[in-house]
């Protein structure tokens, strides 16, 4: 958005000088992924050290099991682009498995912004589809969403 530098009142009309800001080169591609209540924000950088960090920790420390690590790496393996990008993930809320799946969606979306040709392969694998399943809310008069209190005849 251009900034208005100075306003001159000249006669009956209003004149304004507009100062254009220089175009900033995009240094990273950013996307958001969600799963249940987990939210992940991914930033993919072309330059720099090739690593994946989650909340400023290496992803192998944040996601301790091999299954969760494979979920994070899977978009790169489908594209044959292992260790070619630096990825910073910010994840919050939800459980650890939902966070991993939200991170996978965020990474896949950011890769599509980086190169639109990736979209076909990633959508075929289902990595660009948000899993819409959510936990059902608790209803009043019940113990959980559908679990009724124990009933006793006598």
OpenMM code with the backbone's topology and positions (N, CA, C; nanometers):
from openmm import Vec3, app, unit

residues = "UNK UNK UNK UNK UNK UNK UNK UNK UNK UNK UNK UNK UNK UNK UNK UNK UNK UNK UNK UNK UNK UNK UNK UNK UNK UNK UNK UNK UNK UNK UNK UNK UNK UNK UNK UNK UNK UNK UNK UNK UNK UNK UNK UNK UNK UNK UNK UNK UNK UNK UNK UNK UNK UNK UNK UNK UNK UNK UNK UNK UNK UNK UNK UNK UNK UNK UNK UNK UNK UNK UNK UNK UNK UNK UNK UNK UNK UNK UNK UNK UNK UNK UNK UNK UNK UNK UNK UNK UNK UNK UNK UNK UNK UNK UNK UNK UNK UNK UNK UNK UNK UNK UNK UNK UNK UNK UNK UNK UNK UNK UNK UNK UNK UNK UNK UNK UNK UNK UNK UNK UNK UNK UNK UNK UNK UNK UNK UNK UNK UNK UNK UNK UNK UNK UNK UNK UNK UNK UNK UNK UNK UNK UNK UNK UNK UNK UNK UNK UNK UNK UNK UNK UNK UNK".split()
positions = [
    Vec3(0.0847, -0.1173, 0.0000),
    Vec3(0.0000, 0.0000, 0.0000),
    Vec3(0.0890, 0.1233, 0.0000),
    Vec3(0.0674, 0.2159, -0.0913),
    Vec3(0.1526, 0.3354, -0.0969),
    Vec3(0.1245, 0.4277, 0.0213),
    Vec3(0.2288, 0.4950, 0.0673),
    Vec3(0.2157, 0.5907, 0.1776),
    Vec3(0.1949, 0.7303, 0.1215),
    Vec3(0.1158, 0.8093, 0.1897),
    Vec3(0.0980, 0.9494, 0.1524),
    Vec3(0.2031, 1.0279, 0.2277),
    Vec3(0.2879, 1.0934, 0.1511),
    Vec3(0.4006, 1.1647, 0.2109),
    Vec3(0.3595, 1.3013, 0.2644),
    Vec3(0.2947, 1.3822, 0.1795),
    Vec3(0.2662, 1.5196, 0.2169),
    Vec3(0.1359, 1.5618, 0.1491),
    Vec3(0.0534, 1.6329, 0.2179),
    Vec3(-0.0715, 1.6801, 0.1596),
    Vec3(-0.0628, 1.8313, 0.1439),
    Vec3(-0.0877, 1.8800, 0.0233),
    Vec3(-0.0889, 2.0236, -0.0047),
    Vec3(-0.2322, 2.0663, -0.0340),
    Vec3(-0.2770, 2.1716, 0.0314),
    Vec3(-0.4084, 2.2262, 0.0021),
    Vec3(-0.3882, 2.3414, -0.0959),
    Vec3(-0.4173, 2.3195, -0.2208),
    Vec3(-0.3966, 2.4220, -0.3235),
    Vec3(-0.5315, 2.4586, -0.3832),
    Vec3(-0.5838, 2.5718, -0.3457),
    Vec3(-0.7113, 2.6175, -0.4005),
    Vec3(-0.8256, 2.5295, -0.3530),
    Vec3(-0.9117, 2.4878, -0.4464),
    Vec3(-1.0307, 2.4120, -0.4098),
    Vec3(-1.0083, 2.2612, -0.4166),
    Vec3(-0.8963, 2.2156, -0.4745),
    Vec3(-0.8752, 2.0709, -0.4851),
    Vec3(-0.7613, 2.0258, -0.3936),
    Vec3(-0.7599, 1.8989, -0.3645),
    Vec3(-0.6634, 1.8395, -0.2731),
    Vec3(-0.5571, 1.7664, -0.3546),
    Vec3(-0.4307, 1.7991, -0.3323),
    Vec3(-0.3213, 1.7325, -0.4039),
    Vec3(-0.2374, 1.6560, -0.3023),
    Vec3(-0.2006, 1.5335, -0.3386),
    Vec3(-0.1210, 1.4509, -0.2481),
    Vec3(-0.0045, 1.3893, -0.3241),
    Vec3(0.1112, 1.3906, -0.2605),
    Vec3(0.2282, 1.3244, -0.3174),
    Vec3(0.2293, 1.1814, -0.2671),
    Vec3(0.2433, 1.0859, -0.3576),
    Vec3(0.2448, 0.9452, -0.3187),
    Vec3(0.3855, 0.8909, -0.3356),
    Vec3(0.4369, 0.8328, -0.2271),
    Vec3(0.5703, 0.7748, -0.2300),
    Vec3(0.5569, 0.6236, -0.2422),
    Vec3(0.6156, 0.5669, -0.3466),
    Vec3(0.6092, 0.4218, -0.3670),
    Vec3(0.7207, 0.3545, -0.2894),
    Vec3(0.6840, 0.2432, -0.2224),
    Vec3(0.7833, 0.1655, -0.1502),
    Vec3(0.8442, 0.0625, -0.2449),
    Vec3(0.9723, 0.0335, -0.2287),
    Vec3(1.0343, -0.0666, -0.3168),
    Vec3(0.9750, -0.2055, -0.2915),
    Vec3(0.9637, -0.2849, -0.3994),
    Vec3(0.9089, -0.4203, -0.3896),
    Vec3(1.0050, -0.5066, -0.3083),
    Vec3(0.9508, -0.5794, -0.2102),
    Vec3(1.0324, -0.6685, -0.1300),
    Vec3(1.0285, -0.8074, -0.1917),
    Vec3(1.1445, -0.8683, -0.2026),
    Vec3(1.1539, -1.0021, -0.2601),
    Vec3(1.1076, -1.1036, -0.1551),
    Vec3(1.0236, -1.1982, -0.1957),
    Vec3(0.9727, -1.2973, -0.1021),
    Vec3(1.0845, -1.3955, -0.0666),
    Vec3(1.1167, -1.4040, 0.0626),
    Vec3(1.2252, -1.4890, 0.1065),
    Vec3(1.1768, -1.6266, 0.1477),
    Vec3(1.0472, -1.6403, 0.1766),
    Vec3(0.9930, -1.7700, 0.2154),
    Vec3(0.8484, -1.7814, 0.1687),
    Vec3(0.7982, -1.9050, 0.1709),
    Vec3(0.6596, -1.9320, 0.1356),
    Vec3(0.5919, -1.9850, 0.2608),
    Vec3(0.4760, -1.9293, 0.2923),
    Vec3(0.4096, -1.9579, 0.4187),
    Vec3(0.2711, -2.0140, 0.3948),
    Vec3(0.2313, -2.1122, 0.4767),
    Vec3(0.0975, -2.1705, 0.4679),
    Vec3(0.0560, -2.2205, 0.6056),
    Vec3(-0.0749, -2.2363, 0.6230),
    Vec3(-0.1320, -2.2821, 0.7496),
    Vec3(-0.2053, -2.4129, 0.7259),
    Vec3(-0.1867, -2.5075, 0.8177),
    Vec3(-0.2579, -2.6349, 0.8117),
    Vec3(-0.3288, -2.6602, 0.9432),
    Vec3(-0.4450, -2.7239, 0.9363),
    Vec3(-0.5226, -2.7531, 1.0571),
    Vec3(-0.5690, -2.8987, 1.0575),
    Vec3(-0.5825, -2.9551, 1.1786),
    Vec3(-0.6359, -3.0891, 1.1969),
    Vec3(-0.6933, -3.0952, 1.3367),
    Vec3(-0.8212, -3.1304, 1.3504),
    Vec3(-0.8928, -3.1257, 1.4782),
    Vec3(-0.8744, -2.9857, 1.5376),
    Vec3(-0.8080, -2.9738, 1.6532),
    Vec3(-0.7860, -2.8401, 1.7093),
    Vec3(-0.6416, -2.7944, 1.6910),
    Vec3(-0.5582, -2.8760, 1.6281),
    Vec3(-0.4176, -2.8409, 1.6085),
    Vec3(-0.4027, -2.7448, 1.4912),
    Vec3(-0.3114, -2.6496, 1.5066),
    Vec3(-0.2834, -2.5511, 1.4026),
    Vec3(-0.1329, -2.5500, 1.3786),
    Vec3(-0.0934, -2.5571, 1.2519),
    Vec3(0.0484, -2.5528, 1.2163),
    Vec3(0.0706, -2.4446, 1.1116),
    Vec3(0.1753, -2.3683, 1.1302),
    Vec3(0.2141, -2.2634, 1.0364),
    Vec3(0.3527, -2.2995, 0.9840),
    Vec3(0.3640, -2.3167, 0.8514),
    Vec3(0.4908, -2.3594, 0.7908),
    Vec3(0.5497, -2.2466, 0.7081),
    Vec3(0.6801, -2.2301, 0.7203),
    Vec3(0.7558, -2.1385, 0.6350),
    Vec3(0.8658, -2.2187, 0.5676),
    Vec3(0.8673, -2.2143, 0.4343),
    Vec3(0.9668, -2.2879, 0.3575),
    Vec3(1.0624, -2.1878, 0.2933),
    Vec3(1.1905, -2.2061, 0.3203),
    Vec3(1.2956, -2.1194, 0.2679),
    Vec3(1.3752, -2.1957, 0.1624),
    Vec3(1.4132, -2.1293, 0.0548),
    Vec3(1.4989, -2.1898, -0.0475),
    Vec3(1.6452, -2.1861, -0.0065),
    Vec3(1.6850, -2.0790, 0.0602),
    Vec3(1.8239, -2.0616, 0.0960),
    Vec3(1.8443, -2.0987, 0.2425),
    Vec3(1.9687, -2.1157, 0.2804),
    Vec3(2.0001, -2.1456, 0.4191),
    Vec3(2.0244, -2.2939, 0.4420),
    Vec3(2.0467, -2.3274, 0.5690),
    Vec3(2.0737, -2.4649, 0.6080),
    Vec3(1.9494, -2.5513, 0.5867),
    Vec3(1.9670, -2.6683, 0.5301),
    Vec3(1.8552, -2.7566, 0.4971),
    Vec3(1.8169, -2.8386, 0.6201),
    Vec3(1.7078, -2.7988, 0.6869),
    Vec3(1.6624, -2.8672, 0.8074),
    Vec3(1.5149, -2.8387, 0.8307),
    Vec3(1.4538, -2.9178, 0.9174),
    Vec3(1.3142, -2.8982, 0.9566),
    Vec3(1.3130, -2.8731, 1.1064),
    Vec3(1.2584, -2.7581, 1.1456),
    Vec3(1.2473, -2.7246, 1.2875),
    Vec3(1.1013, -2.7045, 1.3239),
    Vec3(1.0636, -2.7571, 1.4399),
    Vec3(0.9284, -2.7419, 1.4920),
    Vec3(0.9389, -2.6687, 1.6248),
    Vec3(0.8776, -2.5524, 1.6337),
    Vec3(0.8849, -2.4681, 1.7538),
    Vec3(1.0307, -2.4498, 1.7989),
    Vec3(1.1194, -2.4219, 1.7043),
    Vec3(1.2623, -2.3989, 1.7258),
    Vec3(1.3374, -2.5198, 1.7826),
    Vec3(1.2840, -2.6396, 1.7602),
    Vec3(1.3529, -2.7637, 1.7961),
    Vec3(1.3619, -2.8490, 1.6706),
    Vec3(1.4646, -2.9324, 1.6576),
    Vec3(1.4661, -3.0264, 1.5449),
    Vec3(1.3435, -3.1167, 1.5511),
    Vec3(1.2875, -3.1465, 1.4340),
    Vec3(1.1618, -3.2208, 1.4314),
    Vec3(1.1753, -3.3619, 1.4877),
    Vec3(1.2947, -3.4194, 1.4854),
    Vec3(1.3138, -3.5543, 1.5398),
    Vec3(1.3087, -3.5544, 1.6928),
    Vec3(1.3320, -3.4398, 1.7537),
    Vec3(1.3189, -3.4281, 1.8992),
    Vec3(1.1738, -3.3968, 1.9358),
    Vec3(1.1107, -3.3059, 1.8595),
    Vec3(0.9720, -3.2675, 1.8898),
    Vec3(0.8757, -3.3836, 1.8654),
    Vec3(0.8948, -3.4549, 1.7542),
    Vec3(0.8134, -3.5722, 1.7227),
    Vec3(0.9001, -3.6960, 1.7438),
    Vec3(0.8921, -3.7597, 1.8622),
    Vec3(0.9880, -3.8648, 1.8963),
    Vec3(0.9697, -3.9969, 1.8207),
    Vec3(0.8491, -4.0309, 1.7778),
    Vec3(0.8288, -4.1599, 1.7127),
    Vec3(0.8570, -4.1512, 1.5632),
    Vec3(0.8969, -4.2636, 1.5068),
    Vec3(0.9299, -4.2699, 1.3642),
    Vec3(0.8051, -4.2440, 1.2800),
    Vec3(0.6906, -4.2902, 1.3272),
    Vec3(0.5650, -4.2709, 1.2536),
    Vec3(0.5338, -4.1220, 1.2346),
    Vec3(0.5490, -4.0445, 1.3403),
    Vec3(0.5223, -3.9008, 1.3319),
    Vec3(0.6258, -3.8297, 1.2450),
    Vec3(0.7501, -3.8742, 1.2509),
    Vec3(0.8553, -3.8152, 1.1668),
    Vec3(0.8274, -3.8415, 1.0196),
    Vec3(0.7773, -3.9617, 0.9888),
    Vec3(0.7452, -3.9944, 0.8495),
    Vec3(0.6279, -3.9120, 0.7985),
    Vec3(0.5326, -3.8796, 0.8861),
    Vec3(0.4205, -3.7935, 0.8469),
    Vec3(0.4736, -3.6565, 0.8049),
    Vec3(0.5685, -3.6027, 0.8803),
    Vec3(0.6263, -3.4714, 0.8499),
    Vec3(0.7058, -3.4760, 0.7191),
    Vec3(0.7825, -3.5827, 0.6984),
    Vec3(0.8700, -3.5931, 0.5803),
    Vec3(0.7957, -3.6320, 0.4530),
    Vec3(0.6761, -3.6882, 0.4645),
    Vec3(0.6084, -3.7494, 0.3490),
    Vec3(0.5880, -3.6576, 0.2281),
    Vec3(0.5532, -3.5278, 0.2423),
    Vec3(0.5416, -3.4456, 0.1210),
    Vec3(0.6725, -3.4344, 0.0433),
    Vec3(0.7857, -3.4302, 0.1147),
    Vec3(0.9153, -3.4203, 0.0474),
    Vec3(0.9511, -3.5508, -0.0239),
    Vec3(0.9182, -3.6650, 0.0374),
    Vec3(0.9475, -3.7943, -0.0244),
    Vec3(0.8632, -3.8166, -0.1496),
    Vec3(0.7383, -3.7710, -0.1481),
    Vec3(0.6532, -3.7872, -0.2666),
    Vec3(0.7049, -3.7047, -0.3836),
    Vec3(0.7736, -3.5948, -0.3541),
    Vec3(0.8269, -3.5077, -0.4594),
    Vec3(0.9749, -3.5349, -0.4899),
    Vec3(1.0347, -3.6320, -0.4196),
    Vec3(1.1790, -3.6607, -0.4317),
    Vec3(1.2627, -3.5360, -0.4055),
    Vec3(1.2297, -3.4634, -0.3002),
    Vec3(1.3003, -3.3394, -0.2654),
    Vec3(1.3475, -3.3441, -0.1201),
    Vec3(1.4029, -3.4561, -0.0766),
    Vec3(1.4485, -3.4686, 0.0606),
    Vec3(1.5654, -3.3735, 0.0849),
    Vec3(1.5621, -3.3077, 0.1965),
    Vec3(1.6707, -3.2180, 0.2416),
    Vec3(1.7087, -3.1141, 0.1366),
    Vec3(1.6097, -3.0522, 0.0736),
    Vec3(1.6375, -2.9440, -0.0212),
    Vec3(1.5884, -2.8089, 0.0296),
    Vec3(1.5086, -2.8088, 0.1351),
    Vec3(1.4498, -2.6851, 0.1856),
    Vec3(1.4720, -2.6742, 0.3354),
    Vec3(1.4708, -2.5484, 0.3817),
    Vec3(1.4697, -2.5220, 0.5257),
    Vec3(1.3253, -2.4926, 0.5633),
    Vec3(1.2741, -2.5637, 0.6621),
    Vec3(1.1337, -2.5506, 0.7022),
    Vec3(1.1280, -2.5119, 0.8493),
    Vec3(1.0546, -2.4061, 0.8785),
    Vec3(1.0257, -2.3667, 1.0164),
    Vec3(0.8768, -2.3875, 1.0394),
    Vec3(0.8440, -2.4691, 1.1382),
    Vec3(0.7049, -2.4970, 1.1722),
    Vec3(0.6733, -2.4394, 1.3090),
    Vec3(0.5566, -2.3792, 1.3201),
    Vec3(0.5056, -2.3330, 1.4481),
    Vec3(0.3749, -2.4075, 1.4715),
    Vec3(0.3732, -2.4974, 1.5679),
    Vec3(0.2524, -2.5763, 1.5950),
    Vec3(0.2021, -2.5470, 1.7351),
    Vec3(0.0712, -2.5499, 1.7499),
    Vec3(0.0112, -2.5291, 1.8813),
    Vec3(-0.1232, -2.5996, 1.8879),
    Vec3(-0.1700, -2.6203, 2.0080),
    Vec3(-0.2974, -2.6855, 2.0398),
    Vec3(-0.3001, -2.8306, 1.9929),
    Vec3(-0.4028, -2.9020, 2.0339),
    Vec3(-0.4238, -3.0382, 1.9888),
    Vec3(-0.3219, -3.1363, 2.0442),
    Vec3(-0.3338, -3.2599, 1.9997),
    Vec3(-0.2404, -3.3645, 2.0394),
    Vec3(-0.1245, -3.3720, 1.9425),
    Vec3(-0.0281, -3.4568, 1.9748),
    Vec3(0.0945, -3.4631, 1.8956),
    Vec3(0.0685, -3.5210, 1.7560),
    Vec3(-0.0220, -3.6177, 1.7438),
    Vec3(-0.0520, -3.6771, 1.6126),
    Vec3(-0.1263, -3.5761, 1.5246),
    Vec3(-0.2214, -3.5049, 1.5826),
    Vec3(-0.2940, -3.4019, 1.5070),
    Vec3(-0.1988, -3.2893, 1.4657),
    Vec3(-0.1027, -3.2567, 1.5508),
    Vec3(-0.0038, -3.1541, 1.5160),
    Vec3(0.0816, -3.1985, 1.3975),
    Vec3(0.1190, -3.3266, 1.3947),
    Vec3(0.1992, -3.3776, 1.2835),
    Vec3(0.1207, -3.3727, 1.1530),
    Vec3(-0.0069, -3.4085, 1.1568),
    Vec3(-0.0880, -3.4060, 1.0352),
    Vec3(-0.1178, -3.2631, 0.9907),
    Vec3(-0.1351, -3.1717, 1.0855),
    Vec3(-0.1533, -3.0309, 1.0508),
    Vec3(-0.0258, -2.9756, 0.9878),
    Vec3(0.0894, -3.0168, 1.0392),
    Vec3(0.2175, -2.9728, 0.9835),
    Vec3(0.2354, -3.0265, 0.8419),
    Vec3(0.1930, -3.1513, 0.8178),
    Vec3(0.2035, -3.2080, 0.6829),
    Vec3(0.1203, -3.1277, 0.5839),
    Vec3(-0.0012, -3.0899, 0.6231),
    Vec3(-0.0877, -3.0095, 0.5367),
    Vec3(-0.0255, -2.8725, 0.5101),
    Vec3(0.0299, -2.8102, 0.6143),
    Vec3(0.0924, -2.6786, 0.5977),
    Vec3(0.2137, -2.6858, 0.5054),
    Vec3(0.2953, -2.7901, 0.5202),
    Vec3(0.4133, -2.8065, 0.4342),
    Vec3(0.3700, -2.8267, 0.2896),
    Vec3(0.2683, -2.9106, 0.2686),
    Vec3(0.2213, -2.9378, 0.1323),
    Vec3(0.1671, -2.8112, 0.0663),
    Vec3(0.0910, -2.7309, 0.1416),
    Vec3(0.0380, -2.6054, 0.0865),
    Vec3(0.1506, -2.5078, 0.0511),
    Vec3(0.2510, -2.4994, 0.1385),
    Vec3(0.3632, -2.4086, 0.1127),
    Vec3(0.4452, -2.4546, -0.0077),
    Vec3(0.4607, -2.5857, -0.0247),
    Vec3(0.5321, -2.6375, -0.1415),
    Vec3(0.4582, -2.6038, -0.2705),
    Vec3(0.3248, -2.6043, -0.2653),
    Vec3(0.2459, -2.5671, -0.3834),
    Vec3(0.2615, -2.4198, -0.4168),
    Vec3(0.2800, -2.3361, -0.3161),
    Vec3(0.3063, -2.1946, -0.3413),
    Vec3(0.4454, -2.1756, -0.4024),
    Vec3(0.5399, -2.2574, -0.3566),
    Vec3(0.6764, -2.2516, -0.4079),
    Vec3(0.6811, -2.2915, -0.5552),
    Vec3(0.6143, -2.4017, -0.5898),
    Vec3(0.6128, -2.4512, -0.7276),
    Vec3(0.4743, -2.5087, -0.7571),
    Vec3(0.3932, -2.4429, -0.8398),
    Vec3(0.2572, -2.4912, -0.8682),
    Vec3(0.2526, -2.6296, -0.9337),
    Vec3(0.3636, -2.6767, -0.9905),
    Vec3(0.3658, -2.8101, -1.0503),
    Vec3(0.3561, -2.9214, -0.9461),
    Vec3(0.3893, -2.8903, -0.8206),
    Vec3(0.3815, -2.9895, -0.7133),
    Vec3(0.2378, -3.0233, -0.6765),
    Vec3(0.1446, -2.9353, -0.7112),
    Vec3(0.0059, -2.9500, -0.6675),
    Vec3(-0.0563, -3.0815, -0.7142),
    Vec3(-0.0274, -3.1216, -0.8364),
    Vec3(-0.0889, -3.2421, -0.8924),
    Vec3(-0.0481, -3.3663, -0.8122),
    Vec3(0.0816, -3.3804, -0.7838),
    Vec3(0.1302, -3.4968, -0.7090),
    Vec3(0.0793, -3.4979, -0.5643),
    Vec3(0.0811, -3.3807, -0.5008),
    Vec3(0.0415, -3.3747, -0.3603),
    Vec3(-0.1089, -3.3939, -0.3418),
    Vec3(-0.1886, -3.3412, -0.4347),
    Vec3(-0.3340, -3.3586, -0.4214),
    Vec3(-0.3741, -3.5027, -0.4506),
    Vec3(-0.2994, -3.5701, -0.5384),
    Vec3(-0.3260, -3.7111, -0.5687),
    Vec3(-0.3049, -3.7977, -0.4447),
    Vec3(-0.2067, -3.7615, -0.3621),
    Vec3(-0.1789, -3.8345, -0.2380),
    Vec3(-0.2732, -3.7940, -0.1246),
    Vec3(-0.3490, -3.6861, -0.1435),
    Vec3(-0.4422, -3.6400, -0.0400),
    Vec3(-0.3795, -3.5476, 0.0623),
    Vec3(-0.2614, -3.4937, 0.0329),
    Vec3(-0.1928, -3.4073, 0.1280),
    Vec3(-0.2456, -3.2646, 0.1288),
    Vec3(-0.3271, -3.2277, 0.0313),
    Vec3(-0.3801, -3.0912, 0.0259),
    Vec3(-0.5242, -3.0839, 0.0752),
    Vec3(-0.5766, -3.1935, 0.1272),
    Vec3(-0.7145, -3.1984, 0.1758),
    Vec3(-0.7146, -3.1902, 0.3269),
    Vec3(-0.7906, -3.0960, 0.3797),
    Vec3(-0.8017, -3.0834, 0.5245),
    Vec3(-0.8968, -3.1900, 0.5761),
    Vec3(-0.8562, -3.2609, 0.6798),
    Vec3(-0.9408, -3.3627, 0.7419),
    Vec3(-1.0446, -3.2899, 0.8263),
    Vec3(-1.1702, -3.2985, 0.7871),
    Vec3(-1.2742, -3.2160, 0.8495),
    Vec3(-1.3304, -3.2765, 0.9780),
    Vec3(-1.2852, -3.3945, 1.0168),
    Vec3(-1.3404, -3.4577, 1.1375),
    Vec3(-1.2975, -3.3823, 1.2625),
    Vec3(-1.3963, -3.3483, 1.3425),
    Vec3(-1.3715, -3.2775, 1.4677),
    Vec3(-1.4399, -3.3527, 1.5807),
    Vec3(-1.3991, -3.3273, 1.7031),
    Vec3(-1.4623, -3.3887, 1.8174),
    Vec3(-1.6003, -3.3273, 1.8379),
    Vec3(-1.6976, -3.4126, 1.8665),
    Vec3(-1.8347, -3.3663, 1.8881),
    Vec3(-1.8447, -3.3005, 2.0252),
    Vec3(-1.9212, -3.1942, 2.0355),
    Vec3(-1.9307, -3.1213, 2.1621),
    Vec3(-2.0129, -3.1985, 2.2658),
    Vec3(-1.9861, -3.1691, 2.3915),
    Vec3(-2.0606, -3.2304, 2.5006),
    Vec3(-2.1972, -3.1650, 2.5098),
    Vec3(-2.3015, -3.2487, 2.5278),
    Vec3(-2.4375, -3.1969, 2.5427),
    Vec3(-2.4743, -3.1933, 2.6913),
    Vec3(-2.5602, -3.0971, 2.7253),
    Vec3(-2.6011, -3.0864, 2.8649),
    Vec3(-2.6889, -3.2067, 2.9017),
    Vec3(-2.6809, -3.2474, 3.0279),
    Vec3(-2.7560, -3.3639, 3.0743),
    Vec3(-2.6844, -3.4949, 3.0448),
    Vec3(-2.5770, -3.4903, 2.9690),
    Vec3(-2.4991, -3.6098, 2.9381),
    Vec3(-2.3588, -3.5955, 2.9950),
    Vec3(-2.2885, -3.7100, 3.0057),
    Vec3(-2.1515, -3.7054, 3.0586),
    Vec3(-2.0513, -3.6639, 2.9525),
    Vec3(-2.0740, -3.7094, 2.8281),
    Vec3(-1.9908, -3.6696, 2.7145),
    Vec3(-2.0850, -3.6344, 2.6002),
    Vec3(-2.0380, -3.6421, 2.4777),
    Vec3(-2.1211, -3.6055, 2.3640),
    Vec3(-2.2477, -3.6922, 2.3560),
    Vec3(-2.2314, -3.8244, 2.3756),
    Vec3(-2.3470, -3.9150, 2.3678),
    Vec3(-2.3629, -4.0046, 2.4889),
    Vec3(-2.2665, -4.0078, 2.5772),
    Vec3(-2.2683, -4.0967, 2.6919),
    Vec3(-2.3649, -4.0430, 2.7964),
    Vec3(-2.4694, -4.1208, 2.8248),
    Vec3(-2.5698, -4.0810, 2.9239),
    Vec3(-2.5259, -4.1280, 3.0623),
    Vec3(-2.5768, -4.0638, 3.1672),
    Vec3(-2.5454, -4.1115, 3.3022),
    Vec3(-2.6016, -4.2527, 3.3220),
    Vec3(-2.5371, -4.3281, 3.4102),
    Vec3(-2.5818, -4.4646, 3.4342),
    Vec3(-2.7223, -4.4630, 3.4907),
    Vec3(-2.8056, -4.5543, 3.4390),
    Vec3(-2.9452, -4.5588, 3.4798),
    Vec3(-2.9675, -4.6799, 3.5669),
    Vec3(-3.0380, -4.6603, 3.6755),
    Vec3(-3.0680, -4.7710, 3.7677),
    Vec3(-3.2190, -4.7801, 3.7849),
    Vec3(-3.2731, -4.9002, 3.7691),
    Vec3(-3.4188, -4.9183, 3.7800),
    Vec3(-3.4643, -4.9010, 3.9260),
    Vec3(-3.3871, -4.9514, 4.0223),
    Vec3(-3.4220, -4.9387, 4.1642),
    Vec3(-3.3096, -4.8762, 4.2423),
] * unit.nanometer
topology = app.Topology()
chain = topology.addChain("A")
for resn in residues:
    res = topology.addResidue(resn, chain)
    for name in ("N", "CA", "C"):
        topology.addAtom(name, app.Element.getBySymbol(name[0]), res)
